[in-house]
Amino acid sequence: MERAWLALVRGERRGPIALLLRAGLRLASWLYSLGTRFRNGLFNRGWKTVHRATTPVVSVGNLTLGGTGKTPCVEYVASFYRALGIQVVILSRGYGSDAGRNDEAMVLEENLPDVPHLQGRDRVELATTATEELEAELLVLDDGFQHRRLHRDLDVVLIDATRPPTRDYLFPRGTLRESASSLRRAGAIVVTRCDQVPAAELEAIRGWLSQRFPGKPVATTEHGPTELLGGEEPEPAASLNGRSVAAFCGIGNPTAFRRTLEGLGARVVNFRSFPDHHAYSRADVDDLNRWAESLPPDALIATTQKDWVKLRMPALAGRPLRAVRIGLTFRSGQDEFDAELRRIAPEM
């Protein structure tokens, strides 16, 4: 269902029926726009209560449904404050998990073993738990741009360069959760996956941001593979160069993962995608094993770390299974971004 909707709103489905469906979704998006504007207006005018935590709060969020690469950015922010000796706790809604611990939480737990991660619907209550029981000195709110009940001292908003708001529409006609004008609330803007678009396109995005939102710091970044997990020891990501690789993932932007593999020099011989935050069942694993049996004998199978933490399997049908760990690398604007983070850090 999700794939069919994305194919429709991105214009991949053609024909008169698709045109009519998109027109209907455009009408529905106007109603959705009224709802988001009304809700934001309630908070802007103080008619809905905003709760202030006893510690600084940094929100890392975005404008869109689906992946913009928040997890590596959350990891960067939390690591920045841990390096300053600050006790950090991450708060998130926990989408995609009935047990209150989704794939993103498991990735962050693995990569940041000294940073607690609380998940739940009521993040105001989580903030109280973090400060009173875990002695948090700073809170990082994961995917929190639209969660306005909890006051934040800094709103970091991510924009995926491969899907900028200038080429998108409000939900359900597109993937925007709210209009691009909401970027006025942002304290810092981070453009992600800049290596996956032409330089002229990236400059157009930066020019649009500087014109529409002058004075806001804008950083450009890449999501770079750092290592392969799943074997006895981590392997260099560069070891995929020249190898035949079959891949699968259940993330918000599967095309970006494929581009990452191709950027490493891998020959992608087969690629499968699942819905974002996919919970792999026994039937899924059996299906993946059957799929793996059909692959060339020399093929290595790759997936994302978000998918691998839910599977924890070294191989599929005898083919090695490796997870690509991704880290955030700045192209420009890192000093300005770090200065914004340091500005709200509690004095130690």
C-alpha positions in Angstrom: 0.0 0.0 0.0 2.8 2.4 1.0 4.8 1.6 -2.2 1.7 2.2 -4.4 1.0 5.5 -2.7 4.6 6.7 -3.1 4.7 5.6 -6.8 1.5 7.7 -7.3 2.6 10.9 -5.5 6.1 10.8 -7.1 4.6 10.6 -10.6 5.9 7.1 -11.3 2.4 6.0 -12.1 1.1 7.4 -15.4 -2.1 7.6 -17.2 -5.5 9.3 -16.8 -6.5 7.4 -13.6 -3.2 8.3 -11.9 -3.9 12.0 -12.8 -7.3 11.9 -11.3 -6.0 10.2 -8.2 -3.3 12.8 -7.8 -5.9 15.6 -8.2 -8.0 14.0 -5.5 -5.0 13.8 -3.2 -4.2 17.5 -3.9 -7.7 18.4 -2.7 -7.2 16.3 0.4 -3.9 18.0 1.1 -5.6 21.4 1.3 -7.7 20.1 4.2 -4.6 18.6 5.8 -2.9 22.0 5.4 -5.8 23.7 7.3 -5.4 21.1 10.1 -1.6 21.6 10.5 -1.9 25.4 10.3 -4.6 25.4 13.0 -2.6 23.1 15.2 0.6 25.1 14.9 -1.4 28.3 15.5 -2.7 27.0 18.8 0.9 26.4 19.9 2.2 29.7 18.5 -0.5 31.7 20.3 0.0 29.8 23.6 -3.5 28.3 23.5 -1.9 24.8 23.8 0.4 24.1 26.6 4.1 23.7 25.9 5.9 21.9 28.8 9.5 22.9 29.6 12.0 20.3 30.9 14.4 21.1 33.6 17.3 20.5 31.2 18.1 21.8 27.6 16.3 19.9 24.8 17.6 19.5 21.3 15.1 18.2 18.7 16.3 16.5 15.5 13.5 16.2 13.0 12.3 16.9 9.5 9.4 18.1 7.4 8.7 14.8 5.6 7.4 11.3 6.1 10.0 8.7 5.5 13.8 8.8 6.0 16.0 11.8 5.8 18.8 10.2 7.7 17.9 11.3 11.2 19.5 8.4 13.1 23.1 9.3 12.1 22.4 12.9 13.0 20.9 12.0 16.4 24.0 9.9 17.0 26.3 12.9 16.0 24.4 15.2 18.4 24.4 12.8 21.3 28.1 12.0 20.8 29.0 15.7 20.6 27.5 16.3 24.1 28.9 13.1 25.5 32.4 14.3 24.4 31.8 17.4 26.6 31.0 15.2 29.6 27.3 15.8 29.5 24.8 13.1 30.5 22.5 12.7 27.5 19.2 10.8 27.2 17.5 10.3 23.8 13.7 10.5 23.7 11.6 9.1 20.8 8.1 8.1 19.9 9.1 4.6 18.9 7.3 4.3 15.6 7.3 0.8 14.1 7.5 -1.1 17.4 4.7 -2.5 19.5 7.2 -3.3 22.2 8.4 0.3 22.6 11.8 -0.3 21.1 12.2 0.0 17.3 15.0 -0.4 14.9 16.4 3.1 15.3 16.5 2.6 19.1 18.4 -0.6 18.6 20.9 1.0 16.3 21.5 3.9 18.7 21.8 1.5 21.6 24.5 -0.4 19.7 26.4 2.7 18.5 25.9 4.7 21.8 26.0 2.2 24.6 26.5 4.9 27.3 23.4 6.9 26.1 20.0 5.8 27.5 17.1 5.8 25.0 13.5 6.1 26.2 10.6 5.5 23.8 6.9 6.2 24.3 4.0 8.2 23.1 4.2 10.9 25.9 7.6 12.5 25.5 6.8 15.1 28.2 6.5 12.2 30.6 9.7 10.6 29.2 11.5 13.9 29.8 10.5 13.9 33.4 11.6 10.3 33.8 15.0 11.1 32.1 15.8 14.0 34.4 14.5 12.6 37.6 15.4 8.9 37.4 18.3 8.9 34.9 19.8 12.3 36.0 19.9 13.6 32.4 21.7 16.9 31.8 20.5 17.3 28.2 17.7 15.6 26.2 17.8 14.8 22.5 14.3 14.5 21.0 14.4 12.2 18.0 11.9 13.0 15.2 10.6 15.9 17.3 9.9 18.8 15.0 6.2 18.2 14.9 6.0 17.2 18.6 5.5 20.7 20.0 4.2 19.8 23.5 7.8 19.6 24.8 9.8 22.9 24.6 13.1 22.6 22.8 16.0 24.9 23.1 17.2 24.1 19.6 15.3 22.7 16.6 17.5 20.9 14.1 15.6 20.2 10.9 16.9 17.8 8.2 16.2 18.2 4.5 17.0 15.3 2.2 18.8 16.7 -0.9 17.3 14.0 -3.1 13.8 15.0 -2.0 13.8 18.7 -1.3 10.5 20.4 -0.2 10.6 22.4 -3.5 9.7 19.2 -5.3 7.2 17.9 -2.8 3.6 18.4 -1.7 1.8 18.2 1.5 0.4 14.9 2.6 -1.5 13.0 1.2 -0.5 14.5 -2.2 3.1 14.3 -1.2 5.3 13.4 1.8 5.4 16.8 3.6 4.1 16.7 7.2 3.8 20.5 7.2 4.6 23.3 4.8 8.1 24.4 4.1 7.3 27.8 5.8 7.5 25.9 9.1 11.3 26.0 8.7 11.0 29.4 10.4 10.9 27.5 13.7 14.2 25.8 12.9 17.4 26.8 14.8 19.7 25.0 12.4 19.1 23.3 9.0 21.0 20.2 7.9 20.9 19.1 4.3 21.6 15.4 4.0 22.7 13.0 1.2 24.4 15.9 -0.6 26.6 13.5 -2.5 23.6 12.0 -4.2 22.6 15.0 -6.2 24.4 17.2 -8.9 26.3 20.2 -7.5 24.0 22.6 -9.4 20.9 21.0 -7.7 22.5 21.3 -4.3 23.4 24.9 -4.8 19.8 25.5 -5.9 18.6 24.0 -2.6 21.0 26.2 -0.6 20.0 29.3 -2.5 16.3 28.6 -1.9 17.0 28.2 1.9 19.1 31.3 2.2 16.5 33.3 0.3 13.4 32.0 2.2 15.1 31.7 5.6 17.9 34.2 5.8 20.2 34.1 8.8 19.6 30.4 9.7 22.8 28.3 9.7 22.7 25.6 7.0 25.1 22.7 7.0 25.5 20.2 4.1 26.3 16.6 4.9 26.8 13.1 3.5 25.7 9.8 4.9 28.9 7.8 4.5 29.4 4.1 5.1 31.9 3.5 7.8 32.1 -0.3 8.2 30.4 -3.6 7.6 28.9 -5.4 10.6 27.8 -9.0 10.9 31.0 -11.0 10.7 33.3 -12.0 13.5 34.9 -8.5 13.3 33.9 -5.3 11.6 35.1 -5.0 8.0 36.0 -1.9 6.0 33.1 -0.7 3.9 35.5 -0.3 1.0 35.7 -4.1 0.9 32.5 -4.1 -1.2 34.4 -2.5 -4.1 34.1 -4.8 -7.1 32.0 -7.4 -5.4 28.7 -8.8 -6.5 26.1 -7.6 -3.9 22.4 -8.4 -3.4 20.7 -6.0 -1.0 17.5 -5.5 0.8 16.2 -2.9 3.3 13.1 -1.6 5.0 13.8 2.1 5.4 12.2 5.3 4.3 14.5 5.9 1.3 15.6 2.6 -0.1 17.0 4.3 -3.3 19.5 6.1 -1.1 20.8 2.8 0.3 21.3 1.4 -3.2 23.2 4.5 -4.2 25.4 4.1 -1.2 26.3 0.5 -2.2 27.0 1.6 -5.8 29.1 4.5 -4.5 31.3 1.9 -2.7 31.9 0.2 -6.1 29.6 -2.7 -5.4 27.9 -4.4 -8.4 24.3 -4.5 -7.2 22.9 -7.7 -8.9 19.5 -7.7 -7.0 17.7 -5.3 -4.7 14.6 -5.7 -2.6 12.8 -3.2 -0.4 10.3 -3.5 2.4 8.1 -0.8 4.1 9.9 1.6 6.5 10.4 0.1 10.0 9.5 -3.4 8.7 9.2 -6.0 11.4 10.7 -9.2 9.9 8.6 -12.3 10.5 9.6 -15.9 10.3 7.9 -16.0 6.9 10.0 -13.0 5.8 13.2 -14.8 6.8 12.1 -17.9 4.9 11.4 -15.8 1.9 14.7 -14.1 2.1 16.5 -17.4 2.3 14.7 -18.6 -0.8 15.6 -15.3 -2.5 19.2 -15.8 -1.5 19.3 -19.3 -3.0 18.6 -17.8 -6.4 21.5 -15.4 -6.2 24.9 -15.9 -7.8 27.1 -18.1 -5.6 29.7 -15.4 -5.1 27.2 -12.7 -4.1 27.4 -11.1 -0.7 24.1 -9.9 0.8 24.0 -6.4 2.3 21.4 -4.6 4.3 21.2 -1.5 6.5 22.2 -1.6 10.2 18.5 -0.7 11.0 17.4 -3.9 9.3 20.2 -6.1 10.6 19.6 -5.3 14.3 16.2 -7.0 13.9 17.6 -10.0 12.2 21.1 -10.6 13.7 21.9 -13.3 11.2 25.4 -13.9 9.8 24.2 -15.4 6.5 21.2 -16.2 4.3 21.2 -19.5 2.4 24.9 -19.7 2.9 25.6 -16.2 1.5 27.3 -13.8 4.0 24.9 -11.1 5.3 26.6 -7.8 6.2 25.1 -4.6 7.6 26.4 -1.2 6.4 26.9 1.1 9.2 26.4 4.8 8.3 27.9 7.9 9.8 27.3 11.6 9.2 30.1 13.5 7.5 29.9 17.3 7.1 30.7 19.0 3.8 30.2 22.5 5.0 28.8 24.4 8.0 30.0 22.0 10.7 31.6 24.8 12.8 28.4 26.8 12.7 26.3 23.7 13.6 28.6 22.8 16.5 28.4 26.4 17.7 24.6 26.1 17.9 24.9 22.8 19.9 27.5 24.3 22.2 25.4 27.5 22.8 22.7 25.5 24.7 25.1 23.1 26.5 24.7 23.2 30.3 27.8 24.6 32.0 29.9 21.8 33.5 
